[in-house]
Amino acid sequence: MNHVTAETFDQNAKAALQDSQLKGALNNLTNTFGERRKIAIQSVNNWEGLREKASKIKAETLKNLDKYLEKFTENAEKAGAKIHWAIDGKEANEIILGLIKERNAKNVVKSKSMVSEETHLNAALEKAGIFPVETDLGEWIIQLAEETPSHIVVPAIHKTKKQIADLFVEKVGILPTDDVDKLTQTARNFLREKFQTSEVGISGVNFGIAETGTILILENEGNIRLTTGLPKTHIALMGIEKLLPQLSDLDIFLKLLPRSGTGQRLTTYQSLITGTKRDSEAEGPEELHIVLLDNGRSKMLSHPVTRQSLACIRCGACLNSCPVYQQIGGHAYGSVYPGPIGAVITPQLNGIEKNKQLPFASSLCGACREVCPVKIDIPELLLHLRAKVAEEKPKFLESFAFKLYSKAWAGNKSYELGTKTARFMQKLVAKGEKIGKQTSLMGKLAPPLGNWTEFRDAPTIAEKSFRDIWKEKKVKSKG
């Protein structure tokens, strides 16, 4: 598995910037999805109106989430589903493991699910001797490579065709080939056998409908229908924020999500699952278990700024538009959720202390806010979390420096002395009217100067202060 963490984001990013193959893949991804999105949104009337409606629906749902969770639970159980509540990832994994063991199941298939990545479900099952098989092609490639996804929508975007072919030769045992059709057929044959012999299927959930107790899962490959329909038992892992009030709300979100994420008008497969199958001849599982996961989401709900983080519908549009993600990819973030949305969600789910670099992994250009289909103000969230980082553990030297600065500049005399001193000292580092990169002794003696000039020039202090110029003008006017 990838061993990078969010704590080493700065080092991860520097390493990623040296990977020319990664940069090529990211450039292709962001350009392709970006152009597709522009074309796709032109095919729907009143795009901005849809975004506004979606934003209001999510805001209202999150504000009254307790009510909608109760309604969803009631209706899902009426339809034959069994609801389980998990306070954190560990409890969710224990519930799922318990359900598998109760059925003495050995073969488990799994669809693409970001929330199961969040709880590290696969690792928990493998530790107990159960080896789930990922059935989304990208996720299966990542599983074979023992890596983590690098994108919310296309998890294996960082891999070349040759790398995938070599992986299939090593892990699946096929003869060397770079024929895409043969590689796809290899995956199809391998996974079909797993579908036919599986006793339990595990999935994520895109949306839950409170009105009917329905869960909706979106996909493009058809693997999720086999995961949820063929095994006798279907376990759906769902974040509590995934709810929508009414079935009719899907009309809005099913126009927004695919266009924003992959530039499609519609996702190929849209599976609406309401409870268990009604008779032996019907399609669907005999048992449906829905595990509702909190894992820090209730805490995010408690503040009006952080609450909007939970409106995310995992389309990946913010990643595709982000100049930072476009340069370093997903693995550099060292977390399940990369890009702008990951930079705000991860610190809230896993704690600020270990993820304090992530809110600063942004230029604050606002591109993520412009493309978000539910109008999440990610720059506002980033600034909010940056303030939290600053409050969490102020540095002694930094705090002392600002106090000294405040006291020195509070009076006229000390202010004038300070500016004169700075004006004199800058001659050691200034070139013309700019102070360039400082990595030498001066940069070490004055770390703020070194940090500031690492990637930008600092302006010099003017030769004359406004007060001096004012005095000169006053003297001349009198003369």
Secondary structure as GFF3:
##gff-version 3
##sequence-region A 1 479
A	DSSP	three_ten_helix	6	8	.	.	.	ID=ss1
A	DSSP	alpha_helix	9	17	.	.	.	ID=ss2
A	DSSP	alpha_helix	20	41	.	.	.	ID=ss3
A	DSSP	alpha_helix	47	63	.	.	.	ID=ss4
A	DSSP	alpha_helix	65	78	.	.	.	ID=ss5
A	DSSP	beta_strand	82	86	.	.	.	ID=ss6
A	DSSP	alpha_helix	89	102	.	.	.	ID=ss7
A	DSSP	beta_strand	108	110	.	.	.	ID=ss8
A	DSSP	alpha_helix	114	119	.	.	.	ID=ss9
A	DSSP	alpha_helix	121	127	.	.	.	ID=ss10
A	DSSP	beta_strand	133	134	.	.	.	ID=ss11
A	DSSP	alpha_helix	137	145	.	.	.	ID=ss12
A	DSSP	alpha_helix	161	171	.	.	.	ID=ss13
A	DSSP	alpha_helix	180	197	.	.	.	ID=ss14
A	DSSP	beta_strand	200	203	.	.	.	ID=ss15
A	DSSP	beta_strand	207	209	.	.	.	ID=ss16
A	DSSP	beta_strand	214	219	.	.	.	ID=ss17
A	DSSP	alpha_helix	223	229	.	.	.	ID=ss18
A	DSSP	beta_strand	233	239	.	.	.	ID=ss19
A	DSSP	three_ten_helix	240	242	.	.	.	ID=ss20
A	DSSP	beta_strand	243	244	.	.	.	ID=ss21
A	DSSP	three_ten_helix	247	249	.	.	.	ID=ss22
A	DSSP	alpha_helix	250	261	.	.	.	ID=ss23
A	DSSP	beta_strand	269	273	.	.	.	ID=ss24
A	DSSP	beta_strand	287	293	.	.	.	ID=ss25
A	DSSP	alpha_helix	297	301	.	.	.	ID=ss26
A	DSSP	alpha_helix	304	307	.	.	.	ID=ss27
A	DSSP	three_ten_helix	308	311	.	.	.	ID=ss28
A	DSSP	alpha_helix	317	321	.	.	.	ID=ss29
A	DSSP	alpha_helix	325	328	.	.	.	ID=ss30
A	DSSP	three_ten_helix	331	333	.	.	.	ID=ss31
A	DSSP	alpha_helix	339	350	.	.	.	ID=ss32
A	DSSP	three_ten_helix	353	355	.	.	.	ID=ss33
A	DSSP	three_ten_helix	358	360	.	.	.	ID=ss34
A	DSSP	alpha_helix	367	371	.	.	.	ID=ss35
A	DSSP	alpha_helix	378	392	.	.	.	ID=ss36
A	DSSP	alpha_helix	396	408	.	.	.	ID=ss37
A	DSSP	alpha_helix	412	425	.	.	.	ID=ss38
A	DSSP	three_ten_helix	426	428	.	.	.	ID=ss39
A	DSSP	beta_strand	430	431	.	.	.	ID=ss40
A	DSSP	beta_strand	434	435	.	.	.	ID=ss41
A	DSSP	alpha_helix	441	445	.	.	.	ID=ss42
A	DSSP	alpha_helix	447	452	.	.	.	ID=ss43
A	DSSP	beta_strand	458	459	.	.	.	ID=ss44
A	DSSP	alpha_helix	466	478	.	.	.	ID=ss45
###
